[in-house]
């Protein structure tokens, strides 16, 4: 048998662990954590122990992670790591990497790490006899097909129905099928093909599809329709609008079937629905049920990104993920970046009571990164029941938000510095910019460093209390030499594993998302009530407010 993922990462045997663990809040380790003395003000901590500036730093791949400005000390760290071990973080990590079905509510393995595994490393879900059903060859087969297709588009050898080369790629998806590639495309704009633009449509609001296509030449436009099931209503509504626009714009001289086959490709696993739409299934790129949408940017969902940056840069992107995967899998918890940051997040959320977390990238290219992490974190850990269905014993996922660079300083930093709510923040920056304006970049990084110092140390002005800054506001600073494809992959993987660690501690399933279902079901029921005859309104099935909203819309809607 091929090496298992655990042996590939760790050199040991796999551990089967898919059952619900004990409620961490009932353990003596949790009791000890709550009892640990709260550390002094950060000013005092640094004055008493300047060495914390070096000791509380860890390197993961190309990332330098400084957590010395968090409100922790050695006693807190020791208690947090004891909780991590009591919760089984290491065992559940190994179970995930070994392909065990740790997504218990859907009985699925969780193997986004296999998307960036090198050829020859066996990773995949467990078969009925416990053997690894190696998924890595299939992953590399899809990557090879993606690379060949991307090269055809980039070189101009993929032509539209009228013989023109493709100059605009429009990615139509929603959730992870949009946020990941849209964020990464913007982040890696410096590496993108100079003659190909990518646009992204997610919202079912018609303004979104109009803004994306109205000024385009359809003969030079390629649509990538991303939907695992090819039934997502928002995505299919936008895709049908795009198809109608394309066929109408190209006119009767171009056969509609040829137009669609030449200008549409699919990222999906539902060949029947893809073919029914009119897309040639030879131009369908698949992925697997063990890839959650918010963990899928490094799968075929990243096709538009690969077209933009090329297969070689996409491979570097995957290598960045893999480097942090290996760090997470092999480093002891004391030097493990995702484990440390995950447990510090538990400290902030559950012990210090901080309900939100800001992600503040000092790089305009990462403008969409906070939104990407909103989905990653809040869809994963926004849960109130444990793996066995019992209520959680403590608060779970934080509210994640943020804006890039100095924009935020002139918007919400007032509250960060002097407000009554304390908001832990991650600052992300780079030594070198992707642009030639060095003076701008030096000023940008000066602001990043200054903000972390101000938030930590504060300033006393007893004679002018409005000028006083409390300080003692916790931050983590993540730095890298430059924002490259590999560094972006490492950043994403870092946060993926932080979310995983916290989900393990809270005893929840970080890989389902049942919370999005009810609203979708109700929307499907209400849609015909908005547009159908008067007797289509099922009044007895709605509360009075909902029924009144439907009536108002019907009365004011223009056909």
N, C-alpha and C positions, 0 to 999 in steps of 0.2 A: 504494500500500500504506500502511496505517496505520503510525504511528510504532512502532518496536520498543521493547521494554522498556528496552533499553540507551539508546536515544536519549531516551526519556521521562525516565529518571533522569539520564543523563550527557551527552547531547548528542553521542554518537559512535556508531560502527558496532559491531555485535555481534562477538564473537569466538567461533568454534567451538572448544571445548576440552572434550572428553569422554574423551580417552584418559588412561591412567594416567601421572602425572608421574613424574619421577625420584625415587628415594628421597632425601628431604631430608638424611638422615644422611651421604650420600656427597658432599655439596656443600661447596665451600670456605666458604660462608656458615655452615653448621652447625659446621664446624671452628672458625671464628672465634668463634662464639657460645660454644662450650665453653671457648675459651681466654680469654675476656674476664675480667678480674680481678673477683672477687667484691666487691661494695660493702661498705663499713664498716657497723658497727651503725647502725640507724636513728637512734639518739640522735646519733651523730656526723654522719650525713648531714644532719640538720636543723640541727645546730649550725654546720656548715660552709656550708650553703646553705639558709637559711630560705626563699628564694624558691621552693624546690621545692613548697611548700604551695600556690602559685598556678600554677606551671608544669605540675605534674602533676595538673591538673584539666581535664576536658573536659565540655562540655554536649551532650547528645543529647536533642532535644525538650525536655521539662520536667525531665529528669534531670540532676542535678549529680553527676558521677562523679569522686571523689577517689581517685587511686591513688598518692598521695605516700607512703603508709605501706607500700608494697610494697618488697621488697628489690632495688631497681633504682637505676641512675643513668643519666646520659646515654649512657655507653658501652654499657651493657646495652641500653637502648632502641634505640640505633642498630643494634646487632647483631641484635636481635629483628626489627626492621623489614626489615633486609636478608634475613633468613631468610624472612619473609613474602613478600617480593618474589620471592625465588628459588623459593619453593614455588608461585608463581602465584596468590596469594590474590586479587589484583585481577582477573585474567583469569577465574578460576573463578567469582568473584562475578558478573561480567558474563555468563558463560555460563549461570549459574543464572537470572538475571533475564531472559535472552533466551530461555528455554524449551528450552535444550539438554538432552539426556537425561543429566544428570550422575549420576543414580542408575543406575550402569552394570550392576549385577547384575540389575536388573529392567527395564533399558532404558526408563527413565521420566524425564520432566522433573520438576523440583522447583520447584513454583510456589505455595507457600503465600503468597508475597508478592502473588500475584494476587487473593487473597481480600480484601485490603484496598485494592486499586487503585481509584481514582476512576473513575467512568464516563467514557468517552472515551479512556482510556489503554489501548492494545492490549497485552495480555500473554497468553501462552498457549504451549503446546508447539509445537515446530517441525513443520511438515508435511513431506511427502516431498520437496518442492522447496525446503525451507528457509524457507518463509514462516511467519509467526506465525499459528497458528490461534487467533484471539482468543477467550479464555475469559471476559473481563470482562463482556460482556453477559449470559452465562449466570449468572455469579456474582451480578450485580445482580438478575436475574430471581428467583433463589432467595431472595436477601435480601428482595425485595419480597413474595414469598409468605410468608416467615417473619414479616415485619412485620405483614402483614394477619392472619395466624393468631394471632400473639401479641396483637394488639390485641383480637381477638374473645375470647380467654381473659381478658385483663386487664379488659375492660369487662363481662364476664359474659354476652356474647351467644353464646358457645359453651357450650351446655348439655349435660350428661350425659344418659344414656338416660331418666332420670326427671324431667328438666326443671330440675335444680339446677345452679347455677353451679359452676365448678371452683375449688376452694380449695387443692388440693395437686397439685403436679406431681412425679411420680416418674420420674427419668431412669434408665433401665437400659442400661448399657453397660459396657465394661471398657477398661483402658489409657487411650489418648487420648480415648476416647468417654466416659470418666468423670472422669479426673483434671483435664482442662481445665475443663469446665463446673462441676465440684464446687469446684475451687479458686477460680474466678472468682466464683461465686455467693457464697461465703463472703467473698471479698475486697470485694465490692461490695454487701454486705448493706444498707448505708446508703442505697442507691439502689433497693432492691427494693420491689415492690408490697406495701403493708402487709397485704393480705388474701389473698396467695397465698404459700404456702410451697413451696420446692423441696427434694426429697430425692433422694439418689443411691445406687444399688445397683450394685456391681460384682462383689464376691466371690461365687463360686458357693456358698459356705457358706450353708446355709439360714438361719442366724442373721441374715444380712445382709438378705435379703428380708423375713424376719419382722419385724425391727426397723423396717423402712421402712413396712410396710403394716398391721400388726396393729391399730393404734389409729386407722386412717383410716376415714372414711365413703366407701365405694366410689362412691356416687352423686356425690361431689364430688371425685373423683380422676381425674387424667389421667396416662397413662403415655406417656413418650417412649422408644421402643425404638431405640437407636443402634447400628447395626452396618452397616458398608459392604456386606458380602456377605449379611447377614442369615442367616449360618450359624455365627457364633461361638458355640461350645457353651455357655460360661458365660452369655452374654447371653441366648441362646434358652432355656436352662433356667430362668433367672430370669423371663423374659417369659412362659413357659408357666405357671409358678407364679402369676404375677400375673393372668394371664387366667383361670385356674381359680378363684382367689380372688374375682375380680370377678364372674364369672358365678354362682358359688355364692351370693355375698352378695346380689346383686340378686334372685336367686330366679327361679322359673319364670314370674313375671308379666312379665318382661322377656326378649324374644327374645335368645338368646346372640349372634347375629350383630349385632343392633342395639347390644347392650352393648359389644362389642369395637369396632365402628366408631365409637361415640360416645366411647370412653374410651381409645383407643390411637391414636397416630400414630407414624410411623417416620422415622428418618433413615437412609437407605440408598440403594443404587443398584440393588438387586435387586427389581424390581417383582413378579416372579413369586412369590418367597418371601414378600414382604410381603403380597400378596393371599392366598396360601395360609394365612397366619397368621390372616387375617380383617380386616386393616387396609385401609381404603379407600385405594387408591393416589393418590387426589386429596389425601390427607393424608400423602403421602410427600415428604420433602425430601431432595434428592440432593446429592452432592458428587462429586469426581473422583479418578481414580487418581493424579493428580499431587499429591494432598494426603495426606501421611503422617498416621497417627493422632495422633501426638504434636505435630503441627503444625496441628491441625484445630479448635481451640476457636473460631476466628474464622470457621468455616464453618457449615453447618447443624448440626454437632455442638453448636454453641452455642445451639440453639433454646430449651432450658430456661432458659438465662441470659437470652435475649432476652425470654422471657415474664416473667421476674422484673423486669428493669430497664427494659424497653420498647425499642422500635426506635430512638428518638432517642439514648438512652444507649448502645445497642449500636453505633450509628454513630460515637459519640465513641470508643468502645473501638477500633473499626477505625482511626479517624483517628490514635490513638496509635501503633498498629503502623506505620501508613504513614509517620508522621513519622520514626521510627527507621529504617525501610527507606530513606527518602530520604537520611538522614544517612549510613548505611552505604554507600550506592551512590555518593555524591558527595563526601564529605569525604576528603582525603588521609589516608594511613595515620597520619601524625603527629598528626592531630586526630580520628581516627576511633575512637569509643568501643568498638564491638565488636572492631575490629581490635586496639586497644591491650590491652584486657582479655583477648582471646583469646591474644595473644602473651605477655602476662605469665603466663597460665595455662600456656603451653608452658614458659616459664622455670621456673616453680614445679615442674611435673611432671617435666620431662626433664632439667633442669640441676641444680636444687636437690634433686630427689628426693622431693618431697612428694606422697604418694599420694592424699590425700583433700582435699576442699574443703567447708567449712561455709558454708551460706547462712543468715543470721541476721536475719530481718525483725523489726524493732522495731515491730510492728503486729499485734495479735491477729488482724485480718482476714486476714493473709497466713499463717495457721498452716499451710495446705496448700501454700504456694508451694514450700518445699523438696522435698516429695514430687513436686510437678509437675516440678521441675527434675531430680529423680532420673531420671525417665523420659526427659525431653528429652535430657539429657546422656549418661546411661549406656546407654540404648538406641541412641543415635545413634553414640557414639564408643567403646563397649565392644567394640572389634574388634581382631583380632590378625593379619589379613591385609590387604594393600593392594588397590588397585583391580584390579591385574593378578593377584591371587591369591598373590603372594609374601608371605612373612612380613614384618611390620613391623620396622623397624630400631630402634625405641625404644618406651618405654612410651606407651600411649594414655590414654584418658579417665580422669579421677580418679573416686574414689568420692565421691558428692555426698550430703550429709546436712545436717540442721539442725532447729532448733526456734525458735519465736518468742520475742522479748523477754526479759524477765528470768527466765522459766522456765528457759531454758538456763543462765543464770548460776548457778542453784542445782542444776544437774545435771552438765554436762560441762565447764564453763569451767575447773574445776580443772586438767583435762588441757590445755586450750588454753594456760593461763598457765604451768604448771610441769611438764607432762608431758614425756616424752622424744620424743614425736612432735610435729612442728610441723605445724599445720593452717592453711593459708591460709583466710581467711574474708571473705565479703562481708557487710557490715552495710547494712541497708536501713531508711531512716526517713523521716519526714514532718514538716514544720514545723507542720502543723495536723491535729488529729484529726477523725474523723467523729462524735465524741460530744461532749457538753458539758462533760466533766470535764477542764478545762484543767490543773489541778494534777497530775492523774495523768499527763497527757501530757508536761508539763515534766519530771517525774521520770523518765519512760520515756526521753526523748531524752537527758537528762543521763547516764543509764546507758549508752546507745549510745555517746556521745562518750567517756565515761570508759573504756569497755572498749577502744576503739581506741587511746586514749592509753596505757593500761596495757600492752596487748599490744605496742605499738611500743617504748615507752621502758623498761618494766620498773622494777625498783628493786633496788639493791644493799644487802644486809644481811649483810656477812661475819660479823658476830658471831652472827647468827641465820639460818643458811642456809635454814631452812625458811620464813623470811619473805622470802627473796630471789626476785625475778622476773627471769628472764633477759631478757625483752623480745625485740626483733628478730623478733617474730612478725608476718608480713605480713597486712595487711588492705586491703580496698577499701571505701569508704563511698559509697553511692548514696543521694542525697536528692532529694526532690521536695516541692513546696508542700503537696500533699494527695493522698491515695489516691483518685483519681477513675477513671472508666472509661478515659479517655485515658491516664492515667499507668500504669494496669495494662497496657494494650496496649503501651505503650512498654517497660515492664519485660520483658514476655514477648519482644518482638521483639529487645531487647538480648541476651538470653540465647540466643535462636535463632541469632543471627548470631555470637555468641562460639563456640558449638558448631561452626558452619560453618567459621569461620576455623581452629580447631584441627584439624578433620577434614581440611582441605586440607593443612595442614602435615604431618600424619601420613600423608597419601596414602591415606586410607581412604574407604569409602562411608558417609557419615553418615546415609544415608536408607533403608537396608534394615535388617532386623532378623531375620536368619535364626537368630540365637541363641535365639529363643523357640520355634522349630519342633519340635525334637527332643523336648523334654519333653511338648509337646502331643500329638505322635504316639504316644508311649509311654503317655500317660494314656488315650488313646482305645483302645489295645490292652488296657490293664490293667483298665479299668472292667468289661467283661463277665466278666473272670476273678474279680473280687471278688464278683459276684452270681450267676453262672451255676452250673451243675452242676460237680461235682468235676473232670470231665474237660475243663472249659473252661480250666483252668489250663495254660498252655503252658510247662511247666517247662523244657524245653530252650532256651527263648528268653530266659531270665532268669539273671542271676548268682545264686549261692546266697543272698546277703543279700536281694535283691529277692523271690525265691521265698519265703523265710521270712517276710517282711513280709506278702506276700499270704496265706500260710497263717494267720498270726496274726490278720489282719483277718477272714478268713472264719470262724475259730473263735470269735471274740468278737463278731461282728456280730449284732445283733438285727434280725429282719425287721420 
